[in-house]
Amino acid sequence: MKVSRTRISRHSGGASRRDGKRGWSLRVRTASLAALFVCPLFSITVAPVQLSVHGSANELTVSAPNFHFLTGKALDRLHDGLSVPFDAQLSLVPALMKSAPQTSALQRAFDRFVVSYDLWEEKFSVTSLREPRTSASHLTAAAAEAWCLENLRLPLAGVNSAGDLRLRLELRSAETKEANPLLADAGISLTGLIEVFSRPPRSQQQKWMIESAPFRLLDLKKS
């Protein structure tokens, strides 16, 4: 770092004033040099998590590579050898209704995914409790999360809309003791899941909500 020489005055008090200016100049140059290295750290931006929508003539599916929910308390329980259920709701809502209530949904799909973790292999397994049941194993955390989203399928039967729409994903972790009441002889109880999402989540419950950008069904079907 280059600091220019400062001439000291012979007058009384001149040296202290000059030294003060010199010190100020040194501090400013030091701060500028530090800012040169620090400022780029604050220029990094993180893209918001958003649902990607994939459509066909009969149904919609979603993906979100940057969305992660195997974290926090749920991950701790998995590492303790416990299975963790996740309740999922996928809703098709008008795009203009950013905070659309449940009753405004044009269509909804529900599922419960049960995730477990193999302590020896350090891999995840996932089971969808919707009939017919499907499962996958030997997955990384990211692959297990992606599998859950890919297996959420929203049927388009009876949906007729030419306007802009959004897909909204709501996901909640469930305590193991809450799992059994939602199970019926024929699989997962849809009535039970509807009731779960009709209530606000508990304050200590892990929950997530992400949405897609506005889209039109006709555009999806053309692509």
Backbone torsions as a table, in degrees:
resi	resn	phi	psi	omega
1	MET	NA	130.2	-177.1
2	LYS	-96.8	125.5	177.2
3	VAL	-121.1	122.7	-177.6
4	SER	-71.5	148.9	178.3
5	ARG	-68.1	149.9	179.3
6	THR	-122.5	125.7	-179.7
7	ARG	-78.8	130.6	-178.4
8	ILE	-92.4	128.7	179.8
9	SER	-72.8	148.1	177.5
10	ARG	-81.9	-14.0	-178.6
11	HIS	-69.3	154.3	-179.6
12	SER	-61.1	128.9	179.1
13	GLY	83.5	-9.5	-177.7
14	GLY	-65.3	-38.0	-177.5
15	ALA	-64.0	-42.4	-178.6
16	SER	-66.7	-37.0	179.0
17	ARG	-67.1	-43.3	180.0
18	ARG	-64.2	-44.6	179.0
19	ASP	-61.2	-36.4	178.2
20	GLY	-62.7	-42.2	178.7
21	LYS	-65.8	-39.6	180.0
22	ARG	-63.1	-44.3	178.1
23	GLY	-61.2	-38.9	178.8
24	TRP	-64.7	-42.6	179.5
25	SER	-62.7	-40.4	-179.7
26	LEU	-66.1	-41.4	-179.7
27	ARG	-65.7	-40.7	179.9
28	VAL	-63.7	-44.1	-179.4
29	ARG	-66.6	-37.4	178.0
30	THR	-64.8	-43.3	-179.7
31	ALA	-63.5	-40.2	179.7
32	SER	-63.5	-40.6	179.1
33	LEU	-65.4	-40.4	178.4
34	ALA	-65.0	-39.6	-179.4
35	ALA	-63.7	-30.6	179.7
36	LEU	-60.1	-33.6	-179.2
37	PHE	-92.1	-28.3	-174.0
38	VAL	-84.2	-40.2	-173.2
39	CYS	-55.8	-42.1	179.5
40	PRO	-57.7	-25.6	179.6
41	LEU	-65.2	-28.3	-177.7
42	PHE	-91.4	-1.8	179.2
43	SER	-90.6	-3.5	179.6
44	ILE	-76.1	128.5	178.6
45	THR	-115.6	144.9	179.4
46	VAL	-108.9	124.9	-179.4
47	ALA	-67.0	136.9	179.6
48	PRO	-66.4	148.8	178.7
49	VAL	-73.9	130.7	-178.2
50	GLN	-143.7	144.4	177.2
51	LEU	-74.6	136.3	168.7
52	SER	-98.8	134.9	-174.8
53	VAL	-105.4	134.5	177.7
54	HIS	-125.5	128.3	-173.5
55	GLY	-126.1	159.1	171.9
56	SER	-140.2	-172.8	-179.5
57	ALA	-69.6	-21.7	-172.0
58	ASN	-112.8	-22.5	-173.4
59	GLU	-157.8	165.9	175.2
60	LEU	-118.9	141.9	173.4
61	THR	-128.2	166.5	-176.2
62	VAL	-135.0	163.8	171.6
63	SER	-148.9	157.2	178.9
64	ALA	-160.0	82.8	-174.3
65	PRO	-57.9	-26.9	-177.3
66	ASN	-93.3	4.8	-178.7
67	PHE	-96.1	125.5	-177.4
68	HIS	-130.6	129.8	179.1
69	PHE	-126.9	-5.1	174.0
70	LEU	-84.6	71.2	-174.2
71	THR	-140.0	172.9	170.7
72	GLY	56.7	-135.2	-175.9
73	LYS	-61.6	-38.2	-180.0
74	ALA	-62.2	-42.8	179.8
75	LEU	-67.6	-37.2	177.0
76	ASP	-61.1	-42.2	179.3
77	ARG	-65.3	-38.9	178.4
78	LEU	-64.1	-42.4	179.1
79	HIS	-69.3	-17.6	174.4
80	ASP	-85.7	2.5	178.6
81	GLY	90.2	10.2	-179.7
82	LEU	-95.3	149.6	172.1
83	SER	-85.6	142.8	-177.1
84	VAL	-122.9	119.4	176.1
85	PRO	-84.3	145.4	173.9
86	PHE	-127.1	126.2	177.0
87	ASP	-94.8	132.4	-175.5
88	ALA	-126.6	140.2	174.2
89	GLN	-132.9	128.5	177.1
90	LEU	-114.0	121.3	-174.9
91	SER	-121.2	137.7	173.9
92	LEU	-100.0	116.3	-174.1
93	VAL	-130.0	157.8	174.2
94	PRO	-61.4	138.2	-175.1
95	ALA	-64.7	-32.1	-177.0
96	LEU	-70.9	-20.5	-178.8
97	MET	-94.8	84.7	-174.1
98	LYS	-62.5	-36.8	179.0
99	SER	-114.3	50.2	-175.4
100	ALA	-62.2	132.8	176.8
101	PRO	-70.7	167.7	-178.3
102	GLN	-56.9	-37.1	-174.5
103	THR	-68.6	-16.8	-178.2
104	SER	-88.2	-4.6	-178.4
105	ALA	-65.8	132.5	177.4
106	LEU	-77.1	-28.8	178.4
107	GLN	-160.4	150.0	178.6
108	ARG	-139.6	152.2	174.8
109	ALA	-133.4	143.4	-177.5
110	PHE	-127.9	154.8	172.0
111	ASP	-162.8	159.0	170.6
112	ARG	-123.8	124.8	178.8
113	PHE	-108.6	130.8	177.5
114	VAL	-108.1	119.9	-176.6
115	VAL	-107.9	137.1	175.3
116	SER	-132.2	166.0	-174.5
117	TYR	-134.9	128.1	177.6
118	ASP	-87.5	111.7	-175.3
119	LEU	-66.2	-29.2	-178.7
120	TRP	-79.0	-46.5	-177.8
121	GLU	-85.8	-15.8	-177.4
122	GLU	57.6	45.0	178.5
123	LYS	-129.7	158.6	-177.7
124	PHE	-105.4	151.3	172.2
125	SER	-125.6	146.5	-178.7
126	VAL	-134.9	139.6	175.2
127	THR	-129.4	131.2	172.5
128	SER	-91.1	129.0	-177.2
129	LEU	-89.1	-0.2	173.5
130	ARG	-71.9	145.3	177.4
131	GLU	-84.1	137.9	-7.0
132	PRO	-73.9	139.0	-176.5
133	ARG	-65.7	141.1	176.7
134	THR	-131.3	158.3	-178.5
135	SER	-153.2	163.9	176.3
136	ALA	-148.1	151.6	-177.3
137	SER	-139.8	174.8	-179.5
138	HIS	55.6	47.1	-176.8
139	LEU	-109.0	150.1	167.8
140	THR	-75.6	169.8	179.6
141	ALA	-60.4	-45.1	-179.6
142	ALA	-63.9	-39.0	179.5
143	ALA	-68.6	-36.6	178.1
144	ALA	-65.9	-41.9	177.8
145	GLU	-63.8	-44.0	179.8
146	ALA	-64.0	-38.1	-179.6
147	TRP	-61.9	-40.9	179.4
148	CYS	-61.0	-47.0	-178.6
149	LEU	-67.1	-40.0	-178.8
150	GLU	-65.3	-26.2	-178.9
151	ASN	-93.8	5.6	169.6
152	LEU	-86.6	113.7	-176.2
153	ARG	-121.9	124.8	-178.3
154	LEU	-104.2	113.0	-179.1
155	PRO	-69.8	146.1	-179.3
156	LEU	-103.4	6.6	179.2
157	ALA	-60.7	126.7	178.4
158	GLY	84.3	-1.0	179.9
159	VAL	-95.1	117.0	178.0
160	ASN	-127.7	102.5	-179.0
161	SER	-148.1	127.9	177.1
162	ALA	-100.4	-1.0	-177.4
163	GLY	-89.2	-178.5	178.9
164	ASP	-76.5	137.0	-177.4
165	LEU	-129.0	166.1	171.6
166	ARG	-133.4	152.3	168.4
167	LEU	-106.5	133.6	-179.2
168	ARG	-120.6	127.5	176.7
169	LEU	-106.6	126.8	172.8
170	GLU	-118.0	131.7	-177.3
171	LEU	-134.7	135.5	179.5
172	ARG	-136.2	138.8	171.6
173	SER	-78.9	147.1	-178.8
174	ALA	-123.0	142.3	173.8
175	GLU	-68.1	149.3	-178.6
176	THR	-58.5	-35.2	-178.6
177	LYS	-67.7	-17.2	178.8
178	GLU	-87.7	-7.0	-172.6
179	ALA	-73.0	-45.5	-172.6
180	ASN	-60.3	-42.4	-179.7
181	PRO	-60.0	-21.1	-179.7
182	LEU	-89.6	-3.1	-179.8
183	LEU	-95.6	133.1	176.7
184	ALA	-120.6	175.0	-179.1
185	ASP	-60.7	-33.4	-177.5
186	ALA	-92.4	10.6	179.9
187	GLY	120.7	-148.8	-177.9
188	ILE	-69.6	141.0	178.5
189	SER	-85.0	108.3	178.9
190	LEU	-64.8	-35.2	177.5
191	THR	-60.7	-40.4	178.4
192	GLY	-65.0	-41.4	179.5
193	LEU	-67.7	-38.4	176.4
194	ILE	-60.0	-40.9	178.8
195	GLU	-65.8	-38.2	179.0
196	VAL	-58.7	-46.8	-176.0
197	PHE	-82.4	-6.3	173.4
198	SER	-80.5	-13.4	179.4
199	ARG	-105.5	147.0	175.1
200	PRO	-66.5	147.7	179.2
201	PRO	-66.9	153.3	176.3
202	ARG	-70.4	155.8	-175.7
203	SER	-62.6	-32.8	-178.3
204	GLN	-91.1	-0.7	-175.8
205	GLN	-85.0	136.0	174.5
206	GLN	-72.3	130.6	-179.0
207	LYS	-148.3	151.4	-178.6
208	TRP	-140.8	149.8	172.4
209	MET	-145.7	123.6	176.6
210	ILE	-134.0	155.6	-177.5
211	GLU	-130.2	165.2	175.0
212	SER	-92.6	168.0	169.2
213	ALA	-72.7	159.4	177.8
214	PRO	-59.3	143.8	178.2
215	PHE	-151.0	169.2	176.3
216	ARG	-122.9	139.6	-178.2
217	LEU	-59.6	-38.0	-179.3
218	LEU	-62.9	-37.2	179.7
219	ASP	-67.7	-37.6	179.1
220	LEU	-66.1	-40.7	-178.1
221	LYS	-68.8	-27.1	179.3
222	LYS	-77.4	-30.4	-175.5
223	SER	-77.9	NA	NA
